Amino acid sequence: MNYEEAVEYIHAFLRFGMRLGLGRMAKFLSYLGNPQDKLKFIHIAGTNGKGSTTSMTAKVLEYAGYKTGMYISPYVIEFRERMQINGRMIPKEKLVEYVERVKVIVDKMKADGECPTEFEVVTAIALCWFADSGCDIVCFEVGLGGRFDATNVITSPLMSVICSISFDHVDILGDTIEKIAEEKCGIIKPGCDVISYPLQDKKALEVIKKYAKENSSKLTVGDYSAVKIIRDSFFNKVIEYKGFTLTLGLPGEHQTANTVNVMEILLNLRLKGYNIPDEAIINGIADTRFPARLEKLSDKPLVVLDGAHNPSGINALSESIDKLGDIPITLVIGMLSDKDYNSSMKILSPKCKRIFTLTPPSPRALSGDELKEVALKYIDDAESFGDDIQGAVYAAIEAAKAENGAVIMCGSLYLAEVTRKAALKYFSER
């Protein structure tokens, strides 16, 4: 088996669908020697900000000298992004090795009438690699929800982190903030510290408080009022928080609150005896990079890629766009049919001169034609490019060049990988 065959093997599990539940995952890992029991975790759930929080925390711990595993989903550029140690993706040959190892177990489970999901297979591979590599700590991002997510097989994390909670996956997690929060709070374990996002929805925070109390867990909520903004532009933000002057490596209005969340994680780790020097915190936060998080692909014209795909993320993107001032913006966007695309278009359209819509490469995609009709409720200039991703990106960049404007690409992480490649291809040809 080579690398391409290994990735194809993993992706083949998509056809078995998504089936939440922990019993199958627990059995799967028991056959693999329960690698999760050999590791220490920071378990991170939430609707928005999980990836940013996970990557900032991992980078700081790496700078502090800890061998740090990081598990995220989905990926943007390459599958191996999903599992990293000290910022390095799993080597291709290692991935092949672990796929061949888990395949033996999968075949055994299939013979018994059970089959793991794709997410379970990927999670198991990551846990085996982290354990075999002797990671000191793992920043472990939840896939979906929390309570029945495959990552929730871990029994006693160092702390459970609840990032920003808002509406998403309502068909699975529930149609109220309280129901969604309950699913996220499923990662809270007895006696384990809990860290909550500082600007948490009030109803969600009440649920978090309830679960923390029931589990005799110490709850820490960052103090956003303690933040002092030193410098604030689209790609250059400096804040002060609890005696630290921090330059944010990840741009965006929402990253200030995410950084407060990360600071509370780190300060709590210090209380647990982890040696995390001030300079590791300052340098780690400054050096954090993450694909499709207001990622600047070009300066002239300005081309920005963002993974915003629900109203909360779109709101954060909208606030960041305001920092650009009065320049013409071409929006390239595609969304999934199970997202609140109407609210997203209502929020973003007033910021844009024109909108190019696309059909994301996903079975759950909303067609570009349908999204265009939604956009036309709020803006006069909207055009559907369907699945012609390169055409939309090239046209947007040409428009931005002609009028000294900017291109913002967003709407779905399934679209992010291909729009990113198209933009980089455009600039490589010129």
Buried (B, 14 or more C-beta within 10 A) or exposed (E): EEBEEBBEBBEEBEEEEEEBEBEBBBBBBEBBEBBBEBBBBBBBBBBBBBBBBBBBBBBBBBBBEBBBBBBBBBBBEEBBBBBBBBBEBBEBEBBBBBBEBBBEBBEEBEEEEEBBBBBBBBBBBBBBBBBBEEBBBBBBBBBBBBBBBBBBBBEEBBBBBBBBBBBBBBEBBBEEBBEBBBBBBBBBBEEBBBBBBBBBBEEBBEBBBBBBEEBEBBBBBBEBEBBEEEEEEBBEBBBEBEEBEBBBBBBBBBBBBBBBBBBBBBBBBEEEEBEBEEEBBBBBBBBBEBBBBBBEBBEEBBBBBBBBBBBBBBBBBBEBBEBBEEBBBBBBBBBBBBBBBBBBBBBBBEBBBBBBBBBBBBEEBBBBEBBBEBBBEBBEEBBBBBBBBBBBBBBBBBBBBEEEBBBBBBBBBBBBBBBBBBBBEBEEEE
